[in-house]
Amino acid sequence: MQRRKFSREFKLEAVKLVRDRGVTMAQAARDLDLHINVLRKWVSDHGSDPGGAFPGHGQMRPEQLEIERLRRENAKLKAERDILKKGRGLFREGLDMKFGFIAKHRGVWPVTWLCEALGVSRSGFHAWLGRAPSARARSDEMLGARVRASFIASYRTYGARRVWHDVLAEGQPCGLHRIERLMRQQALKARPRRRGLPRDDGQRSVIAENVLDRQFSAEAPNQKWVADFTYIWTAEGWLYVAAVIDLFSRRVVGWSMSATMAAQLVTDALMMAIWRRGKPDALLHHSDQGSQYTSEQFQRLMADNGVTCSMSRSGNVWDNAAMESFFSSLKTERIARKTYRTRNQAKAEVFDYIERFYNPTRRHSTLGYLSPIDFERQANVA
């Protein structure tokens, strides 16, 4: 078995997931398909000097512990503020109304925080939950909770059809129209799509033929990869995100992010893909005619690894539609209507979307509503 390799960028984002975003070590290791001891070592190596690249092995300094405590306390205060804002008017109501609000929003905030904010006890809430409602109300409540959990887990991007497949996968038989009704009752509406950003118009040099020819399917992994990069605006300027997708499972097998759109950006993304999937055999790599992909640096990397080059025709985005679809989903489901103060904030968002949602969880209509990783597991891909 080939030893897995990870870029410095991947390790830094994985550490930030645990240190800065409140994800538990065990959960992050599961989401990223890492052994927990590997992730724990990365966090430990990074802990003594966050400004460097894994410089030490010490524990967090006292001032760092205090910062972490204040961050957690601040998160709880913000949650209490949002709970009181959303639940205003409930203080004059009876316990049933308060408990109903808690039951409706316990997928958003912890029950403990909800009970403290509304001045009720957890034991009282759980006793209220134990009362026997009618069979119809019981069924709708149970199914409605699953619908909302699926919707929130998709970062509020799933429509009724994808939520329906989530519910069916949990073994709950129901109709699509019932899912639509329960989503309407809870005001759960997927984010609309919006127009993307302009394409790169850099200088071109050597242009390859369109070997892929819009054949966006593959019989096995590592036969056809598509690649491109996109732009995300931050207060510090543009962040450029390059990605490589395996058309067999639509899995993002390589990515890279940079403040510049030099050839190194797309080279790093391809290198990550090769590290993850192993040196390819009879692989076709398809991209647009951007100057980064026609550069000597990138073309030499493909030649050294025996990769066949394919490129879209000039000005024809449909020749790389699978890649365009991924970036459209990224922007619609995660980036749209958000403002990033720093490139690091945008990097963390993209990392989370790819490694913790899109690859392991997001249901893909092309794959029969399986996630890319689940699709590969069913196909017994190592």
Salt bridges, closest charged atoms under 4 A:
GLU13 OE2 - LYS16 NZ 3.71
ASP20 OD1 - ARG71 NH1 3.23
ASP31 OD2 - ARG356 NH2 2.72
ASP45 OD2 - LYS41 NZ 2.78
ASP45 OD1 - HIS57 ND1 2.82
GLU63 OE2 - ARG61 NE 2.90
GLU66 OE2 - ARG69 NH2 2.55
GLU68 OE2 - ARG71 NH1 3.15
GLU73 OE1 - ARG69 NH1 3.07
ASP82 OD1 - ARG81 NH2 3.17
ASP96 OD1 - ARG131 NH1 3.48
GLU116 OE1 - LYS76 NZ 3.20
ASP140 OD1 - ARG178 NH2 2.91
ASP140 OD1 - ARG181 NH2 3.41
ASP166 OD1 - ARG363 NE 1.94
GLU170 OE1 - ARG146 NE 3.60
GLU180 OE1 - HIS177 ND1 3.11
ASP201 OD1 - ARG199 NE 3.71
ASP246 OD2 - ARG277 NH2 2.95
GLU296 OE2 - ARG300 NH1 3.43
ASP319 OD1 - ARG214 NE 2.83
ASP319 OD2 - ARG313 NE 2.86
GLU333 OE2 - ARG362 NH2 2.73
GLU349 OE2 - ARG334 NH1 3.20
GLU349 OE1 - LYS338 NZ 3.14
ASP352 OD2 - ARG21 NH1 3.41
ASP352 OD1 - ARG334 NH1 2.99
ASP352 OD2 - ARG356 NH1 2.76
GLU355 OE2 - ARG276 NH2 2.66
ASP374 OD1 - ARG377 NH1 3.71
GLU376 OE1 - ARG251 NH1 2.83
GLU376 OE2 - ARG277 NH2 2.83
